[in-house]
Amino acid sequence: MKLEIHYDGGGEWAALYVDGVLDLDTVGDSYHAEERAFELLGVKQVMDSPFLRGSNRREDAAPTLDDIEAYRQRMEERERQVRRLLAEAAALQARAERLRGAS
């Protein structure tokens, strides 16, 4: 399959051609043509930021999908620890309040 996206001068409007034929559903905003091309090619789009591993710099982007997953798992574990510690702190605070009121 041969895909071509033709953009207007400003890049806002576009049209997708599949094997030389206009895909009428994609004429308009350029993102429609791009999304349809991705779909035809089987490209999975992931709309989240773990690939940047907490940064906003190009050089910090994860080099592999495995690195992204490892980062995501570390962040999930960190969040579990935070929730556990907050629950422990709340329990200790409640205990301290009870002791204060018992005198």
C-alpha positions as CSV (number, residue, x, y, z in Angstrom):
1,M,0.0,0.0,0.0
2,K,1.3,3.4,-1.0
3,L,0.2,6.4,1.2
4,E,0.7,10.1,0.4
5,I,-0.5,13.0,2.5
6,H,-0.7,16.3,0.6
7,Y,-0.7,19.5,2.7
8,D,-1.7,23.0,1.8
9,G,0.9,25.7,2.1
10,G,0.2,26.3,5.8
11,G,0.0,22.7,6.8
12,E,-3.5,23.0,8.2
13,W,-5.4,21.3,5.5
14,A,-4.5,18.0,3.9
15,A,-5.7,15.0,1.9
16,L,-4.7,11.4,2.1
17,Y,-4.1,9.4,-1.1
18,V,-4.2,5.6,-0.8
19,D,-2.6,3.8,-3.8
20,G,-3.1,7.0,-5.8
21,V,-6.7,7.5,-4.9
22,L,-8.1,10.2,-2.7
23,D,-9.6,9.0,0.6
24,L,-12.5,11.4,0.7
25,D,-13.0,11.0,4.5
26,T,-9.6,12.6,5.2
27,V,-9.8,15.8,3.2
28,G,-9.8,18.7,5.7
29,D,-7.8,19.3,8.9
30,S,-4.4,17.7,8.5
31,Y,-4.7,15.6,11.6
32,H,-7.5,13.6,10.0
33,A,-5.3,12.5,7.2
34,E,-2.4,11.7,9.6
35,E,-4.6,9.7,11.9
36,R,-6.1,7.7,9.0
37,A,-2.6,7.0,7.7
38,F,-1.5,5.7,11.1
39,E,-4.6,3.5,11.3
40,L,-3.9,2.0,7.9
41,L,-0.3,1.3,8.8
42,G,-1.2,-0.2,12.2
43,V,0.6,2.5,14.2
44,K,-0.4,2.5,17.9
45,Q,-0.6,6.0,19.3
46,V,0.0,6.3,23.0
47,M,-1.1,9.6,24.5
48,D,0.9,9.8,27.8
49,S,4.2,11.0,28.9
50,P,6.2,8.1,30.5
51,F,8.4,8.0,27.4
52,L,10.0,11.2,28.6
53,R,10.7,9.6,32.0
54,G,9.7,12.6,34.1
55,S,11.6,15.1,31.9
56,N,10.8,17.4,29.0
57,R,14.1,17.1,27.2
58,R,14.7,15.1,24.0
59,E,17.9,13.4,25.4
60,D,15.9,12.0,28.3
61,A,13.4,10.1,26.1
62,A,13.4,6.3,26.8
63,P,15.4,4.5,24.2
64,T,13.2,1.4,24.2
65,L,9.6,0.4,25.0
66,D,11.0,-1.8,27.8
67,D,12.5,1.3,29.3
68,I,9.1,3.1,29.2
69,E,7.5,0.1,30.9
70,A,10.2,0.0,33.6
71,Y,9.7,3.7,34.3
72,R,5.9,3.3,34.4
73,Q,6.3,0.4,36.9
74,R,8.7,2.4,39.1
75,M,6.2,5.3,39.1
76,E,3.3,3.0,40.0
77,E,5.3,1.5,42.9
78,R,6.3,4.9,44.1
79,E,2.6,5.9,44.1
80,R,1.7,2.8,46.0
81,Q,4.3,3.7,48.6
82,V,3.0,7.3,48.8
83,R,-0.6,6.0,49.4
84,R,0.6,3.5,52.1
85,L,2.7,6.2,53.9
86,L,-0.2,8.7,53.8
87,A,-2.5,6.1,55.3
88,E,0.0,5.3,58.0
89,A,0.4,9.0,58.7
90,A,-3.3,9.4,59.0
91,A,-3.6,6.5,61.4
92,L,-0.8,7.9,63.5
93,Q,-2.4,11.3,63.5
94,A,-5.7,9.8,64.6
95,R,-3.9,7.8,67.4
96,A,-2.1,11.0,68.6
97,E,-5.4,12.9,68.6
98,R,-7.0,10.1,70.7
99,L,-4.1,10.2,73.2
100,R,-4.3,13.9,73.4
101,G,-8.1,13.7,74.2
102,A,-7.6,11.0,76.8
103,S,-5.8,13.2,79.3
